Amino acid sequence: MTHFRLSGFYFFYFALLGVLIPYWTLYLESLAFSAATIGALMGVLHFTRVLAPNIWGWLADRTGRRVAIVRMGSLLATVGFVPVFWQDGALGVGLVMLVFSFFWNAVLPQFEVITLNHLGRQAVQYSRIRLWGSVGFILAVVLAGWWLDRVGVQALPVLVLALLATIWACTLLLKGHAEKQQSDPPGTAPIWPILRRPQVLAFFLVCFLVQFGHGPYYTFYSVMMQGLGYERSAIGLLWALGVIAEVVLFIVMPRLMEGFSLRGIMLVSLLLCVLRWTLTALVPEQLWVMLLAQLLHAATFGSLHAVGIALVQHYFTPHTSGRGQALFSSLGFGAGGALGAIASGQLWAVLGQYTFLVAAMASLVALGLAWYWIRPEQVERS
């Protein structure tokens, strides 16, 4: 039953991402916002990941009440999104995105710790639970694309609010699991000795660059494909294909992690990042090339995410894991995603689709850093 509850949360959390990431930029475009404004607004979603997860991660490590924090964050995110229905200017929409995402982005890192604590020594099975998030993303992105083609993108906020409310409802089912989490003593162990290690610093920089490279994808991929003549339903299917590949990856990930080193998986995945963004920049009008590029999402997100979660657990102690997961989210998805979105917004008017070459270069730098620094066997948790 606990596995079912954990999987259900991932399902709806990532279903919301399946609605926001591909289609929210189209909603912003329907409000006649410029590319720079859209990039800045999407940057807000990522920017709150810089601060919020660390605040809630510190609080969770100190109190041990991760389930309560996840529940409260989900509720406040839902309430914070409601005013969007009365906003049509960039400032108003931006403030709503700032408020709701501050609480929404605090939820996932602590839920990751809850899941890993539950799995214990079976942490290698994490991907089997996490894959339900990918299933939710796939269904949401396909069905939302079909629905928006019929009712119009202006109806998108209704769907977002419904999913936020469902996520909060899922957290209420975790009551029986909360006591198990609180049976572990809360920790206030210092985190700076871990962060000062060169390999750990390099790891977070790699995470930053990977998410920076995803900035053009999360912000302008749908806009680009719509401009090339693809229908919203077709765009949704392309997004879904990438996450289907991710699901397959999560299914086989336990075997991959048993047969290959974390370092090896990371290096191959980063190399495929370079390939994916190069193809997207040069030949997006070729459907078969885009199909191949989307299949590479299994590496550019799926395997890198699973390896990142595993490395955080390796580098950080049990009493610092909440803050470690928060930093993984805030420095990668937060700072990297925010600056990637903002930079792509500024570059898109000049470079257009070739902005993806900047993503390829960022991934190439990450590959070099990982090749030199990421050697987990040389770092032991203390």
C-alpha positions as CSV (number, residue, x, y, z in Angstrom):
1,M,0.0,0.0,0.0
2,T,2.9,2.4,0.8
3,H,4.4,1.8,-2.7
4,F,1.0,2.6,-4.2
5,R,0.7,5.9,-2.2
6,L,4.2,7.0,-3.1
7,S,3.7,6.1,-6.8
8,G,0.4,8.0,-6.8
9,F,2.1,11.2,-5.7
10,Y,4.7,10.9,-8.4
11,F,2.0,10.2,-11.0
12,F,0.1,13.5,-10.4
13,Y,3.1,15.6,-9.5
14,F,4.7,14.9,-12.9
15,A,1.3,15.0,-14.6
16,L,1.3,18.6,-13.6
17,L,4.8,19.0,-15.2
18,G,3.4,17.4,-18.3
19,V,0.9,20.2,-18.5
20,L,3.1,23.1,-17.5
21,I,6.3,22.5,-19.3
22,P,5.0,21.9,-22.9
23,Y,1.9,24.2,-22.8
24,W,2.4,27.0,-20.3
25,T,4.7,28.8,-22.8
26,L,1.9,28.6,-25.3
27,Y,-0.5,30.0,-22.8
28,L,1.9,32.9,-22.1
29,E,2.3,33.4,-25.9
30,S,-1.6,33.6,-26.1
31,L,-1.4,36.6,-23.8
32,A,0.8,38.4,-26.4
33,F,4.0,38.3,-24.2
34,S,7.3,38.6,-26.0
35,A,10.0,35.9,-26.2
36,A,12.1,37.7,-23.6
37,T,9.1,38.0,-21.2
38,I,8.1,34.4,-21.7
39,G,11.7,33.4,-20.9
40,A,11.7,35.5,-17.8
41,L,8.4,34.2,-16.6
42,M,9.5,30.6,-17.1
43,G,12.6,31.5,-15.3
44,V,10.5,32.3,-12.2
45,L,9.3,28.7,-12.0
46,H,12.9,27.6,-11.9
47,F,14.2,30.5,-9.7
48,T,12.0,29.5,-6.8
49,R,13.8,26.2,-6.8
50,V,17.0,28.0,-5.7
51,L,15.6,29.2,-2.4
52,A,12.5,27.2,-1.5
53,P,13.9,23.6,-1.4
54,N,16.8,24.8,0.9
55,I,14.5,26.5,3.4
56,W,12.2,23.4,3.6
57,G,15.1,21.0,3.5
58,W,16.7,22.7,6.5
59,L,13.3,22.7,8.3
60,A,12.7,19.0,7.4
61,D,16.2,17.9,8.6
62,R,15.7,19.8,11.8
63,T,12.2,18.6,12.7
64,G,12.0,15.3,10.9
65,R,8.4,16.1,9.8
66,R,8.9,15.7,6.1
67,V,5.3,14.4,5.4
68,A,3.8,17.4,7.1
69,I,6.0,19.7,5.1
70,V,5.1,18.0,1.8
71,R,1.4,18.2,2.7
72,M,1.5,21.9,3.7
73,G,3.6,22.9,0.6
74,S,1.1,21.2,-1.7
75,L,-1.9,23.0,-0.1
76,L,-0.2,26.4,-0.2
77,A,0.8,25.9,-3.9
78,T,-2.8,25.1,-4.8
79,V,-4.1,28.2,-3.0
80,G,-1.4,30.4,-4.4
81,F,-2.3,29.5,-8.0
82,V,-6.0,30.6,-7.7
83,P,-5.4,34.3,-8.5
84,V,-4.1,33.5,-12.0
85,F,-7.7,33.5,-13.3
86,W,-7.8,37.3,-12.8
87,Q,-4.4,38.1,-14.3
88,D,-3.5,39.0,-17.9
89,G,-0.5,41.2,-17.5
90,A,3.1,40.0,-17.1
91,L,3.5,41.3,-13.6
92,G,0.4,39.7,-12.3
93,V,1.0,36.4,-13.9
94,G,4.6,36.5,-12.7
95,L,3.6,37.1,-9.1
96,V,1.2,34.2,-9.2
97,M,3.9,31.9,-10.7
98,L,6.3,33.2,-8.0
99,V,4.0,32.4,-5.1
100,F,2.6,29.0,-6.2
101,S,6.0,27.7,-7.4
102,F,7.7,28.7,-4.1
103,F,5.6,26.1,-2.3
104,W,5.3,23.6,-5.1
105,N,9.1,23.4,-5.7
106,A,9.6,22.7,-2.0
107,V,7.7,19.5,-2.1
108,L,9.5,17.1,-4.4
109,P,13.0,17.1,-2.8
110,Q,11.5,16.1,0.6
111,F,9.3,13.5,-1.0
112,E,12.4,12.0,-2.6
113,V,13.8,11.6,0.9
114,I,10.6,10.0,2.2
115,T,10.7,7.5,-0.7
116,L,14.4,6.6,-0.2
117,N,13.9,6.3,3.5
118,H,11.0,3.9,2.9
119,L,13.1,1.8,0.5
120,G,16.1,1.7,2.8
121,R,18.6,-0.8,1.5
122,Q,16.5,-1.4,-1.5
123,A,17.1,2.2,-2.8
124,V,18.1,0.7,-6.2
125,Q,14.3,0.1,-6.6
126,Y,13.7,3.9,-6.5
127,S,13.3,4.1,-10.3
128,R,10.5,1.5,-10.2
129,I,8.4,3.9,-8.1
130,R,9.6,7.1,-9.8
131,L,8.6,5.7,-13.2
132,W,4.9,6.3,-12.3
133,G,5.7,10.0,-12.5
134,S,6.8,9.5,-16.0
135,V,3.6,7.6,-16.8
136,G,1.6,10.6,-15.4
137,F,3.6,13.0,-17.5
138,I,3.0,11.0,-20.7
139,L,-0.8,10.7,-20.1
140,A,-1.0,14.4,-19.2
141,V,1.0,15.7,-22.1
142,V,-0.9,13.6,-24.7
143,L,-4.4,14.2,-23.3
144,A,-3.8,17.9,-22.6
145,G,-2.5,18.5,-26.2
146,W,-5.6,16.8,-27.6
147,W,-7.9,18.8,-25.2
148,L,-6.2,22.1,-25.9
149,D,-6.6,21.7,-29.6
150,R,-10.3,21.6,-29.1
151,V,-11.0,24.1,-26.3
152,G,-8.1,26.5,-26.7
153,V,-5.0,27.1,-24.7
154,Q,-6.8,29.7,-22.6
155,A,-8.4,26.9,-20.6
156,L,-5.0,25.6,-19.4
157,P,-5.1,27.3,-15.9
158,V,-8.2,25.2,-15.0
159,L,-6.3,22.0,-15.7
160,V,-3.3,23.2,-13.7
161,L,-5.5,24.0,-10.7
162,A,-7.2,20.7,-10.8
163,L,-3.9,18.8,-10.8
164,L,-2.5,20.9,-7.9
165,A,-5.6,20.1,-5.8
166,T,-5.1,16.4,-6.7
167,I,-1.5,16.4,-5.6
168,W,-2.5,17.9,-2.2
169,A,-5.2,15.2,-1.9
170,C,-2.5,12.5,-2.5
171,T,-0.4,13.9,0.4
172,L,-3.3,13.2,2.7
173,L,-3.0,9.5,2.0
174,L,0.6,9.5,3.5
175,K,-0.6,9.7,7.1
176,G,0.1,6.1,7.9
177,H,3.6,6.5,6.5
178,A,4.4,9.7,8.4
179,E,4.9,7.9,11.7
180,K,7.6,5.7,10.2
181,Q,9.4,8.7,8.9
182,Q,9.2,10.5,12.2
183,S,10.6,7.5,14.1
184,D,14.1,8.5,12.8
185,P,15.6,11.2,15.0
186,P,15.8,14.7,13.3
187,G,19.3,15.8,12.4
188,T,21.1,19.1,12.5
189,A,24.5,17.8,11.4
190,P,26.7,20.4,9.6
191,I,26.6,20.2,5.8
192,W,29.6,22.5,5.0
193,P,32.3,19.8,5.3
194,I,30.5,17.8,2.6
195,L,30.0,20.8,0.3
196,R,33.7,21.8,0.6
197,R,34.8,18.5,-1.2
198,P,35.9,19.3,-4.7
199,Q,34.0,16.3,-6.2
200,V,30.8,17.4,-4.5
201,L,31.2,20.9,-5.9
202,A,31.9,19.6,-9.3
203,F,28.8,17.3,-9.1
204,F,26.5,20.3,-8.4
205,L,28.1,22.3,-11.2
206,V,27.4,19.4,-13.6
207,C,23.8,19.4,-12.4
208,F,23.6,23.1,-13.0
209,L,25.0,22.9,-16.6
210,V,22.7,20.0,-17.5
211,Q,19.6,21.9,-16.4
212,F,20.9,25.1,-18.0
213,G,21.1,23.1,-21.2
214,H,17.5,22.1,-20.9
215,G,16.4,25.8,-20.7
216,P,15.7,26.2,-24.4
217,Y,13.8,22.9,-24.4
218,Y,11.5,23.6,-21.5
219,T,10.9,27.2,-22.7
220,F,10.8,27.2,-26.5
221,Y,10.6,23.7,-27.8
222,S,6.8,23.8,-28.1
223,V,6.9,27.3,-29.5
224,M,9.5,26.3,-32.1
225,M,7.6,23.2,-33.2
226,Q,4.3,25.1,-33.4
227,G,6.1,27.7,-35.6
228,L,7.3,24.8,-37.9
229,G,3.7,23.8,-38.4
230,Y,3.3,21.0,-35.9
231,E,-0.1,20.7,-34.3
232,R,-0.4,20.9,-30.5
233,S,-1.5,17.2,-30.4
234,A,1.6,16.2,-32.4
235,I,3.8,18.4,-30.1
236,G,2.3,16.6,-27.1
237,L,3.1,13.2,-28.7
238,L,6.7,14.2,-29.2
239,W,7.0,15.3,-25.5
240,A,5.3,12.0,-24.6
241,L,7.8,9.9,-26.6
242,G,10.7,11.4,-24.7
243,V,9.1,10.4,-21.4
244,I,8.1,7.0,-22.7
245,A,11.8,6.5,-23.3
246,E,12.4,7.7,-19.8
247,V,9.9,5.2,-18.4
248,V,11.8,2.3,-20.1
249,L,15.0,3.6,-18.7
250,F,13.6,3.7,-15.2
251,I,12.4,0.1,-15.6
252,V,15.9,-1.1,-16.5
253,M,17.8,1.3,-14.4
254,P,18.3,-1.0,-11.4
255,R,20.1,-3.5,-13.7
256,L,22.1,-0.7,-15.3
257,M,23.2,0.5,-11.9
258,E,24.2,-3.0,-10.8
259,G,26.2,-3.6,-14.0
260,F,27.8,-0.2,-14.6
261,S,29.3,2.5,-12.5
262,L,27.5,5.7,-11.7
263,R,30.4,7.5,-13.3
264,G,30.1,5.5,-16.5
265,I,26.4,6.1,-16.8
266,M,26.8,9.8,-16.2
267,L,29.5,10.2,-18.9
268,V,27.5,8.4,-21.6
269,S,24.4,10.3,-20.7
270,L,26.2,13.7,-21.0
271,L,27.6,12.7,-24.4
272,L,24.1,11.9,-25.5
273,C,23.0,15.3,-24.2
274,V,25.4,17.0,-26.6
275,L,24.0,14.9,-29.5
276,R,20.4,15.6,-28.6
277,W,20.7,19.4,-28.5
278,T,22.8,19.5,-31.6
279,L,20.2,17.6,-33.6
280,T,17.4,19.8,-32.2
281,A,19.2,22.9,-33.3
282,L,20.1,21.8,-36.8
283,V,17.2,19.8,-38.1
284,P,14.0,20.3,-36.1
285,E,11.9,20.2,-39.3
286,Q,12.7,16.6,-39.9
287,L,10.2,14.5,-37.9
288,W,12.4,11.3,-37.8
289,V,15.3,13.3,-36.4
290,M,13.0,14.8,-33.7
291,L,11.8,11.3,-32.9
292,L,15.4,10.2,-32.3
293,A,16.2,13.3,-30.3
294,Q,13.2,12.8,-28.1
295,L,14.2,9.2,-27.4
296,L,17.5,10.6,-26.1
297,H,15.4,12.1,-23.2
298,A,16.0,8.7,-21.5
299,A,19.6,9.7,-21.1
300,T,19.5,13.5,-20.8
301,F,16.9,13.4,-18.0
302,G,16.1,9.9,-16.9
303,S,19.5,8.3,-16.3
304,L,21.1,11.6,-15.2
305,H,18.3,12.1,-12.7
306,A,18.6,8.6,-11.3
307,V,22.4,8.9,-11.0
308,G,22.0,12.3,-9.4
309,I,19.7,11.0,-6.7
310,A,22.1,8.1,-6.1
311,L,25.1,10.4,-5.8
312,V,23.3,12.7,-3.3
313,Q,22.6,9.6,-1.2
314,H,26.3,8.6,-1.5
315,Y,27.8,12.0,-0.8
316,F,25.5,13.0,2.1
317,T,24.8,11.4,5.5
318,P,21.3,10.4,6.6
319,H,21.0,13.6,8.7
320,T,22.0,15.8,5.8
321,S,20.1,14.0,3.1
322,G,17.2,16.4,3.1
323,R,19.5,19.4,2.5
324,G,21.4,17.4,0.0
325,Q,18.3,16.6,-2.1
326,A,17.3,20.3,-1.7
327,L,20.6,21.4,-3.1
328,F,20.3,18.9,-6.0
329,S,17.0,20.5,-6.8
330,S,17.9,24.1,-6.2
331,L,21.3,24.3,-7.9
332,G,20.3,22.1,-10.8
333,F,16.6,22.5,-11.6
334,G,16.5,25.8,-9.8
335,A,19.5,28.0,-10.7
336,G,20.4,26.0,-13.8
337,G,16.8,25.9,-15.1
338,A,16.1,29.6,-14.2
339,L,19.3,30.9,-15.9
340,G,18.7,28.6,-18.9
341,A,15.2,29.8,-19.4
342,I,16.2,33.5,-19.0
343,A,19.2,33.1,-21.3
344,S,17.2,31.3,-23.9
345,G,14.6,34.1,-23.8
346,Q,17.3,36.6,-24.6
347,L,18.9,34.5,-27.2
348,W,15.9,33.2,-29.0
349,A,15.1,36.5,-30.8
350,V,18.6,36.5,-32.3
351,L,19.5,32.8,-32.7
352,G,16.1,31.1,-32.9
353,Q,16.4,27.3,-33.0
354,Y,20.2,27.6,-32.9
355,T,19.8,28.5,-29.2
356,F,19.9,24.8,-28.7
357,L,23.6,24.8,-29.8
358,V,24.3,26.8,-26.6
359,A,22.6,23.9,-24.7
360,A,24.9,21.5,-26.5
361,M,28.0,23.5,-25.5
362,A,26.8,23.6,-21.9
363,S,26.5,19.8,-21.9
364,L,29.9,19.5,-23.4
365,V,31.4,21.5,-20.6
366,A,29.5,19.3,-18.1
367,L,30.9,16.2,-19.8
368,G,34.5,17.5,-19.3
369,L,33.9,18.3,-15.6
370,A,32.4,14.9,-15.0
371,W,35.2,13.1,-16.8
372,Y,37.8,14.8,-14.6
373,W,36.1,15.0,-11.2
374,I,33.2,12.6,-10.8
375,R,34.7,9.5,-9.1
376,P,32.2,8.4,-6.4
377,E,34.4,5.5,-5.2
378,Q,36.9,8.1,-3.9
379,V,34.4,9.7,-1.6
380,E,33.0,8.0,1.4
381,R,30.2,9.3,3.6
382,S,31.2,10.2,7.1
